[in-house]
Amino acid sequence: MNTALNIALPKGRLGEKAYSLLKSSGFSCPALEDPGRKLIFENPEKNLRYFWVKPSDVAIYVERGAADLGIAGKDILLEYAPDVYELLDLGIGKCRMAVAGKENFREPTGQTLKVATKFPNITRNYYAEKCRDIDIIHLNGSIELAPILGLSHVIVDIVETGVTLRENKLQVLEQILPISARLIANTASYQFKEAAIGHLCRRLQEQKEGSL
């Protein structure tokens, strides 16, 4: 049986922060730090293999067993509900899921609320709890344009600093939930590689607590 730990990292800033945390916890991989176009990086001495994937695909690689572990945002886990174990809140990639709209927005009464979002499931669940009738408009980018051009009344999206909202005369109207990066595990890997995964988890937890 392959005993190496296969870890899926999200491309971009979050993945770089996650690797920095892993490295400082004792799970470095020098090959990953060399510039180039490679996607898979191995450290045989530490029995580790890392690979870069699109952030929204990390949970798929983990759920399907191509990766034993992965780093995924809480938004991805809530939106797609993959069959994985959520092991640890890494405390990085912090932001929030929020409802935003025009600065002078007043919610229309007696009519369906039009909501543009990249997160239809999170949006549907949030408004279901409020018993609010909504029309979800699923967009893949430039969500802020929707209320400006009258496509929607509001948007549901991730807000980090709020700068983009303010530059487009939008504001946060309601906060849905805080978001951060989580360490997730394949359910079978967690059973068969329990010792290695447990060791990595403990080291990450110690590193996280030590940086507080």
HELIX and SHEET records of a PDB file:
HELIX    1   1 ARG A   13  SER A   24  1                                  12    
HELIX    2   2 PRO A   30  GLU A   33  1                                   4    
HELIX    3   3 PRO A   44  LYS A   46  5                                   3    
HELIX    4   4 PRO A   55  ASP A   57  5                                   3    
HELIX    5   5 VAL A   58  GLU A   63  1                                   6    
HELIX    6   6 LYS A   74  TYR A   80  1                                   7    
HELIX    7   7 PRO A  120  GLU A  129  1                                  10    
HELIX    8   8 LEU A  145  ILE A  148  1                                   4    
HELIX    9   9 VAL A  163  GLU A  167  1                                   5    
HELIX   10  10 THR A  187  PHE A  192  1                                   6    
HELIX   11  11 GLU A  194  GLY A  210  1                                  17    
SHEET    1   A 6 ILE A  40  ASN A  43  0                                        
SHEET    2   A 6 LEU A  48  VAL A  53 -1                                        
SHEET    3   A 6 LEU A   5  PRO A  10  1                                        
SHEET    4   A 6 LEU A  69  GLY A  73  1                                        
SHEET    5   A 6 ALA A 181  ALA A 185 -1                                        
SHEET    6   A 6 TYR A  85  ASP A  89 -1                                        
SHEET    1   B 5 ILE A 134  HIS A 138  0                                        
SHEET    2   B 5 LEU A 113  THR A 117  1                                        
SHEET    3   B 5 VAL A 154  VAL A 159  1                                        
SHEET    4   B 5 CYS A  95  LYS A 102 -1                                        
SHEET    5   B 5 LEU A 170  ILE A 179 -1                                        
END                                                                             
